[in-house]
Amino acid sequence: MSKPRALVTGGAGFLGSHLCDALLAEGYPVVVVDNLVTGRQSNLDHLRHEARFEFRKIDINEPFDCGEVDYGFHFASPASPVDYTVDGIATLKVGSLGTFHALDVALKYGAKYLVASTSECYGDPLEHPQKETYWGNVNPIGPRSVYDEAKRFTEAATMAYYLYHKVDTRIARIFNTYGPRMQFNDGRVIPNFMKQALRGEDLTVYGDGRQTRSFCYVSDQIDGLLRLAKSSEHLPVNIGNPTEFSILECAKRVLAVTGSKSQIRYEPLPQDDPKQRRPDIAKANTLLGWEPKIDLETGLRLSLDYFRKAALERKTTRA
Ligand SMILES: NC(=O)c1ccc[n+]([C@@H]2O[C@H](COP(=O)([O-])OP(=O)(O)OC[C@H]3O[C@@H](n4cnc5c(N)ncnc54)[C@H](O)[C@@H]3O)[C@@H](O)[C@H]2O)c1
């Protein structure tokens, strides 16, 4: 008997495309709906001849129906500050309207549903590390609000469908994740440093570089997400790597892994930039038996070929 069919909204993006690979490897036929606003068809090129895979170019801010599915993974949303501020209203819409439309598909087919939420729900946190029980410190009208509040709404809508419509939902609070297929120019810390280091440009550190982040390698993230999908937990679960690095330390690791001679250049800290980010993963550990396995240096090495190729391609197409 064939496995149930899975829907991945945003499946042409960084995380969504890796999720498709993992679902197909587990035997699930997969349908992706994506409008390619930040995702790329090339992330799915390797699945072109896969009979169990289907791509539909759809903007989920409009109601959609991709046929019967047994599991809905809702990943569609611009995710980097560069992307979500280009069109903040589209970001708010995909977190609200898009989320309703994805939930309606799950409701119609009685499908299970997992949404990619974010550590941005914690804003600039006053509690450290962040547990799922922390309600966050978010500026509702600041430059990041179009993303942060959209995701907080996404969580509220997901809980409402669970409570009022009995949709079998899961909420993953994803912390900074990196790896191959990330957009090269999306301004997130690791692609930015990798790009600058591989091109011999200065690495831009905002503020004094003492603000911290924790970075999860993509294979660890996908493993955590699949475990959550198979669990019966309806409340949010943090999935991320709890090892914390200052931005400056991260820049130094990138220089070491790439062997680059680039210098570090300091620039003013953007408004509302969180000073600390680290997931408390006790819940994921106890509930899902999950913890990340790949440390930052190993993850950077695993990503190096991809970023090197992207640096070369962009250089030749830029001139
Ligand atoms: N990568 C991370 O570190 C991270 C951290 C926290 C949360 N997340 C969440 O995970 C999800 C995926 O993030 P990512 O890093 O892969 O980003 P991404 O930009 O690579 O992928 C997002 C995908 O959603 C698609 N999309 C956006 N709006 C759409 C719409 N209206 N209709 C159809 N498709 C649409 C884009 O084209 C893209 O393919 C997002 O929801 C993001 O908020 C990611």
The ligand as an ORCA input file, in Angstrom:
! r2SCAN-3c Opt
* xyz 0 1
  N      15.428     29.085      7.651
  C      15.255     29.452      8.897
  O      16.235     29.638      9.637
  C      13.875     29.631      9.469
  C      13.767     30.008     10.827
  C      12.500     30.159     11.361
  C      11.365     29.893     10.613
  N      11.503     29.529      9.311
  C      10.271     29.317      8.545
  O      10.400     28.199      7.692
  C       9.710     28.441      6.456
  C      10.660     28.255      5.291
  O      11.768     29.150      5.434
  P      12.987     29.129      4.399
  O      14.184     29.553      5.127
  O      12.970     27.845      3.655
  O      12.563     30.343      3.445
  P      12.484     30.391      1.839
  O      12.255     31.823      1.490
  O      13.662     29.719      1.248
  O      11.192     29.529      1.519
  C       9.884     30.048      1.632
  C       9.084     29.557      0.449
  O       7.732     30.052      0.546
  C       7.308     30.451     -0.752
  N       6.212     31.415     -0.606
  C       6.225     32.617      0.029
  N       5.026     33.228     -0.073
  C       4.221     32.378     -0.772
  C       2.867     32.434     -1.206
  N       2.081     33.494     -0.953
  N       2.366     31.384     -1.891
  C       3.130     30.292     -2.176
  N       4.438     30.187     -1.800
  C       4.972     31.221     -1.100
  C       8.574     31.056     -1.380
  O       8.527     31.177     -2.784
  C       9.625     30.069     -0.904
  O       9.787     28.992     -1.786
  C       9.140     29.852      6.537
  O       7.792     29.776      6.925
  C       9.967     30.494      7.639
  O       9.250     31.501      8.302
  C      12.733     29.403      8.718
*
